Amino acid sequence: MEHRHLGASGLRVPVLSLGTGTFGGQGALFSAWGDTDVAQARRLVDICLEAGLNMFDSADVYSKGAAESILGEALKGRPRDALLISTKATFRFGEGENQVGSSRHHLINAIDGALKRLGTDYIDLFQLHGFDARTPVEEVLSTLDNLVRAGKIRYLGVSNFSGWHLMKSLAAADRHGWTRYVAHQAYYSLLGRDYEWELMPLAADQGVGAVVWSPLGWGRLTGKLRRGQPLPATSRLHSQANIESGPPVEDEHLYRVVDALDEVAAETGRSVPQVAINWLLQRPTVSTVIIGARNEEQLRQNLGAVGWNLTAGQVARLDAASAVTRPYPYWHQAGFRYRNPTPV
């Protein structure tokens, strides 16, 4: 398993991480993802560790905390210093007025709750699950800095931030000497390349590593979706809650990308998901790609995305098939690449 630095930090992370959204299966959204129990989770962790994947990502809202609890049980008894645990908080986790957001009150409670559910005394990477515009960034960052100094968190990141959200926070951290964000857990796939327009150049400039979520385009690049064919029985796209919460994709764009993936998969002898993930691993600023799995077969398939590389020509074909018109000002900036170069 290849390892890379997490952004500009000294932490080395595997290029693939295991996401735990399939753990627990509670609620309309997560029940469509999977219902992995403790015994199944232990087996998935065993397979990951055998392959050199030692980073596991969760969040408090995944199955109402059950995913963190199951992950904690699955990791129990293993050397803690050989594991990397990442989790997230910000979204509503309870009914009270202060059970949501990135206030000092909520973050301290969220970290303490996550530590208890995970059965550990520190979190390797803690990420804000979303931007809280109602809490001053100084309150957020000073709280997180205190939690780092207290030893409860080792590295900080964010998720689903826009460019100005992230840059405002980094500037405040630099101004006050607080711990910086070194990771951005962001949606990025062949079906959704918006990350490249502003977040990727920002990440390259500021030393923020991408932790990619949903590399298969919200379950659309599994290799099972084809023109004129019904959805497979196990697709999460049967769930209206999942469709509404995920990134929208026009059918023709989806099938154009799938056609290109099919061609490259045939040339390489790899599966469509493996090709889609490998393409991401060759993109600038990507530190790790989060893979998910309902079962052992899916996990082993996704692990097969590493240990080889697409050719430059194959990458170019996938780039062309997945390209879309950029919104302003990005299409305008693209005309001045000699002054606004693409990250490499």
C-alpha positions in Angstrom: 0.0 0.0 0.0 1.4 3.3 -1.0 1.5 6.1 1.6 1.5 9.8 1.2 1.8 12.9 3.4 -1.5 14.3 4.6 -1.2 17.7 3.1 1.8 19.6 4.4 1.8 17.7 7.6 4.3 15.1 8.6 1.7 12.4 8.9 1.8 9.6 6.4 -1.5 8.0 5.4 -2.4 5.1 3.1 -3.7 6.2 -0.3 -6.9 4.2 0.5 -8.9 4.6 3.7 -11.9 2.6 4.8 -15.1 4.6 5.3 -17.6 3.4 7.8 -20.9 4.8 6.4 -22.0 1.2 5.9 -21.6 0.4 9.6 -24.8 0.3 11.6 -27.5 0.8 8.9 -29.7 3.1 11.0 -32.0 5.7 9.4 -33.3 6.2 5.9 -30.0 7.4 4.5 -27.5 5.0 6.0 -29.8 1.9 5.9 -29.5 2.1 2.1 -25.6 2.1 2.4 -25.4 -1.1 4.4 -25.9 -2.7 7.8 -22.4 -4.0 8.8 -22.4 -5.3 12.3 -19.4 -5.7 14.7 -18.4 -9.2 13.5 -18.5 -8.2 9.8 -16.6 -5.0 10.6 -13.9 -6.9 12.3 -13.5 -9.0 9.2 -13.3 -6.0 7.0 -10.7 -4.4 9.2 -8.7 -7.6 9.1 -8.7 -7.5 5.3 -7.7 -3.9 5.3 -4.8 -4.3 7.6 -3.5 -7.3 5.6 -3.5 -5.0 2.6 -1.6 -2.2 4.4 -4.7 0.0 4.8 -4.7 1.2 8.4 -6.8 4.4 8.2 -10.5 4.3 9.1 -13.0 7.2 8.7 -16.3 7.8 10.5 -18.6 10.5 11.7 -20.9 11.0 14.6 -24.0 11.2 12.3 -23.3 7.9 10.6 -26.2 5.7 11.9 -26.6 8.1 14.8 -23.3 7.2 16.4 -23.5 3.5 15.7 -20.8 3.5 13.1 -18.3 5.0 15.5 -19.2 2.4 18.1 -19.0 -0.5 15.7 -15.6 0.8 14.4 -14.4 1.1 18.0 -15.4 -2.5 18.7 -13.8 -3.7 15.5 -10.5 -2.1 16.3 -10.4 -3.2 20.0 -7.4 -5.2 21.0 -5.2 -4.0 18.0 -2.1 -1.8 18.6 -3.5 1.7 18.7 -0.3 3.3 17.4 -0.6 1.2 14.2 -4.0 2.6 13.4 -5.2 5.9 12.1 -8.7 6.9 13.1 -10.5 9.9 11.6 -14.0 11.1 12.4 -16.2 14.2 11.9 -18.7 16.3 13.7 -20.7 19.5 13.1 -24.1 18.3 11.8 -27.0 18.0 14.2 -26.5 15.2 16.8 -29.4 15.6 19.3 -32.4 17.8 19.7 -31.1 20.6 21.8 -30.3 24.1 20.6 -26.6 23.5 21.0 -26.4 20.0 19.6 -25.3 21.2 16.2 -22.6 23.4 14.6 -19.0 24.2 15.5 -19.5 26.1 18.7 -17.0 25.5 21.5 -19.9 23.9 23.4 -20.8 21.5 20.7 -17.3 20.6 19.6 -16.1 19.7 23.1 -19.1 17.5 23.6 -18.7 16.0 20.1 -15.1 15.1 20.7 -15.8 13.6 24.1 -18.7 11.5 22.7 -16.6 10.3 19.7 -13.7 9.3 22.0 -16.1 7.2 24.1 -17.8 5.6 21.2 -14.5 4.8 19.4 -13.0 3.5 22.6 -9.8 5.5 22.3 -8.2 8.5 24.1 -7.2 10.4 20.9 -8.4 10.9 17.3 -5.7 11.0 14.7 -7.7 13.3 12.3 -10.7 15.3 13.3 -12.7 17.1 10.6 -15.5 19.6 10.7 -18.2 17.9 8.7 -19.4 21.3 7.3 -18.9 25.0 7.6 -20.8 26.8 10.4 -21.3 30.4 9.3 -23.0 31.3 12.6 -19.9 30.6 14.8 -16.9 32.8 14.5 -13.9 31.0 13.0 -11.8 32.2 15.9 -14.1 30.4 18.3 -13.9 27.2 16.2 -10.1 27.3 15.7 -9.2 28.2 19.3 -11.4 25.4 20.6 -9.8 22.9 18.2 -6.3 24.1 19.0 -7.0 23.6 22.7 -8.2 20.0 21.9 -5.0 19.4 20.0 -2.9 20.7 22.9 -4.9 18.5 25.3 -3.9 15.5 23.3 -7.5 14.5 22.2 -6.8 15.3 18.5 -3.6 15.0 16.6 -4.4 16.6 13.2 -7.2 18.8 12.0 -9.2 18.9 8.8 -12.5 20.1 7.3 -15.1 18.7 5.0 -17.4 20.2 2.4 -15.9 23.7 2.7 -15.9 26.2 -0.1 -12.7 28.0 -1.0 -13.4 31.1 1.0 -14.5 29.0 4.0 -11.2 27.2 4.1 -9.0 30.2 3.3 -10.6 32.4 5.9 -10.0 29.7 8.5 -6.4 29.1 7.4 -5.7 32.8 7.6 -7.2 33.1 11.1 -5.1 30.1 12.2 -1.9 31.7 10.9 -2.8 35.1 12.4 -3.2 33.6 15.9 -0.7 30.8 15.8 -3.3 28.1 16.1 -3.2 24.6 14.6 -3.9 24.6 10.9 -6.2 22.4 8.8 -4.1 19.9 6.8 -6.9 17.9 5.2 -10.1 18.6 3.3 -12.5 15.7 3.0 -14.2 16.6 -0.3 -16.4 15.0 -2.9 -14.4 14.3 -6.0 -15.0 11.7 -8.8 -15.0 11.4 -12.5 -18.7 12.4 -12.3 -18.0 15.5 -10.1 -14.8 17.4 -10.8 -15.8 20.7 -9.2 -13.0 20.2 -6.6 -10.5 21.0 -9.4 -11.8 24.5 -10.0 -10.8 26.3 -6.8 -10.3 23.8 -4.0 -7.4 22.0 -5.7 -5.4 25.1 -6.4 -6.0 26.3 -2.9 -4.9 22.9 -1.5 -1.8 23.0 -3.5 -0.9 26.5 -2.4 -1.8 26.0 1.3 -0.7 22.4 1.9 -4.1 20.9 2.4 -4.5 17.2 1.4 -7.7 15.9 -0.2 -9.4 13.1 1.6 -11.8 12.1 -1.1 -15.3 10.9 -0.3 -17.6 9.0 -2.7 -15.0 8.3 -5.4 -17.6 6.3 -7.3 -19.9 9.2 -7.8 -22.5 8.3 -5.1 -22.7 4.7 -6.2 -23.0 5.4 -10.0 -19.5 4.1 -11.0 -19.8 0.6 -9.7 -19.8 -0.8 -13.2 -23.4 -1.9 -12.9 -25.2 1.1 -14.4 -25.7 1.0 -18.2 -27.9 2.7 -20.7 -31.4 1.3 -20.9 -30.9 -1.2 -18.0 -32.6 -1.1 -14.6 -30.8 -0.3 -11.4 -29.2 -3.3 -9.8 -31.1 -4.6 -6.8 -28.5 -3.5 -4.2 -28.0 0.1 -5.6 -28.3 2.9 -3.0 -30.0 4.9 -5.8 -33.2 3.0 -5.1 -33.5 5.2 -2.0 -35.0 8.6 -2.6 -33.3 9.9 0.5 -29.9 8.9 -1.0 -30.7 10.5 -4.4 -31.7 13.8 -2.8 -28.7 13.9 -0.5 -26.1 13.1 -3.1 -24.6 15.0 -6.0 -26.9 15.4 -9.1 -25.7 13.9 -12.4 -27.3 14.2 -15.8 -27.9 10.8 -17.4 -26.0 11.5 -20.6 -22.9 12.7 -18.7 -23.0 9.6 -16.5 -23.2 7.3 -19.6 -20.5 9.1 -21.4 -18.1 8.6 -18.4 -19.2 5.0 -18.0 -18.5 4.3 -21.7 -15.0 5.7 -21.3 -14.5 3.7 -18.1 -15.6 0.5 -19.9 -13.0 1.0 -22.6 -10.2 1.6 -20.2 -11.3 -1.3 -18.0 -11.2 -3.6 -21.0 -7.7 -2.4 -21.9 -6.3 -2.8 -18.4 -8.1 -5.9 -17.3 -9.4 -4.0 -14.3 -12.9 -3.3 -13.1 -14.7 0.0 -13.6 -14.5 1.0 -9.9 -10.8 0.2 -9.9 -10.2 2.4 -12.9 -12.3 5.2 -11.4 -10.3 5.1 -8.1 -6.9 4.8 -9.8 -7.7 7.9 -11.9 -8.3 9.8 -8.6 -5.0 8.6 -7.1 -3.2 10.3 -10.0 -4.8 13.7 -9.3 -2.8 16.5 -7.7 -3.3 17.2 -3.9 -5.1 13.8 -3.3 -3.7 12.3 -0.1 -6.2 9.4 0.4 -9.3 8.1 -1.2 -12.1 6.7 1.1 -13.5 3.4 -0.1 -16.6 1.8 1.3 -17.8 -1.8 1.2 -21.0 -3.7 2.0 -19.0 -6.9 2.1 -15.6 -8.6 1.6 -16.0 -8.9 -2.1 -16.6 -5.2 -2.6 -13.7 -4.3 -0.3 -11.2 -6.6 -2.1 -12.4 -5.2 -5.4 -11.7 -1.6 -4.2 -8.3 -2.6 -2.8 -7.4 -3.7 -6.3 -7.3 0.0 -7.4 -3.7 0.3 -6.1 -0.4 -1.2 -7.2 -0.7 -0.1 -10.8 -1.3 3.1 -12.8 -3.3 4.2 -15.8 -1.3 5.4 -18.8 -1.2 9.1 -19.6 -3.3 8.4 -22.7 -6.0 6.6 -20.6 -6.0 9.4 -18.1 -6.5 11.9 -21.0 -9.5 9.9 -22.3 -11.2 9.8 -19.0 -10.5 13.5 -18.5 -12.1 14.3 -21.8 -15.2 12.1 -21.2 -15.8 13.7 -17.8 -15.1 17.3 -18.6 -17.9 19.9 -18.2 -18.1 23.6 -18.8 -16.7 25.5 -15.9 -18.7 28.3 -14.3 -17.4 31.8 -14.1 -14.7 32.9 -13.1 -13.1 29.5 -13.7 -13.7 29.3 -17.5 -12.2 32.8 -17.7 -9.2 32.0 -15.7 -8.6 28.9 -17.8 -7.7 31.3 -20.7 -4.7 32.5 -18.7 -3.1 29.3 -17.6 0.3 30.7 -18.0 -0.5 32.9 -15.0 -2.9 30.4 -13.3 -1.3 27.0 -13.9 -3.1 23.8 -13.1 -1.7 22.1 -10.0 0.7 19.2 -10.8 
